[in-house]
């Protein structure tokens, strides 16, 4: 049985920090016969946990510290949490080193790009932070995901990929130039800027998670 490590997100209620995973991510994996484990932040020996996993899902969430791509934060990158940045960095680097499959969604998509050597636009406009459903992307032919040329996705982010990391290949863009999806040219790595887990029954969501499962099974 294959085991997928999934990143948490952090919520503070009444001064108490809680780590959690949105069930919508988990269901897409467990429905496909994959076991899932949440990888907590600040583990003293994280590599031992990462070694147990056969693949990884980096979820959506807060902004990444722009110091990771050589910029300062003048307030455009919001609610940065250093422990989450460090965990995502460890996972991206582990996946790149071991060749294990990795799927990044929204912040996860951005994290893959940053921690493989790319950069982000720290702010593309406040209007992007509201969930938009009629958001179309133009998809390019590629070796992993056989999308239609135009697909209807959602949009819920105020940051986006700027400089693409070495080794990544753009496979989808919005009309405004936003990079909506990429794959790695040689590694089993997929990043999507939208939230496919919200569009649970769409053909594109099924394709993304079916492809990820197949990559895990073959690895």
Secondary structure, DSSP 8 states (H G I E B T S, - for coil): --EEEEE-EEEEETTEEEEE--HHHHHHHHTTT-EEEEE-TT-TTHHHHHHH-SEEEE---S---GGGGT---SS-S-S--HHHHHHHHHHHHHHHHHT-EEEEETHHHHHHHHHTT--EES-S-GGGGS-EEEEEEEE---SS----SEEEEEE--S-EE-S--TTEEEEEEETTS-EEEEEESSSSEEEESS-TTTSTTSHHHHHHHHHHHHHHHH-
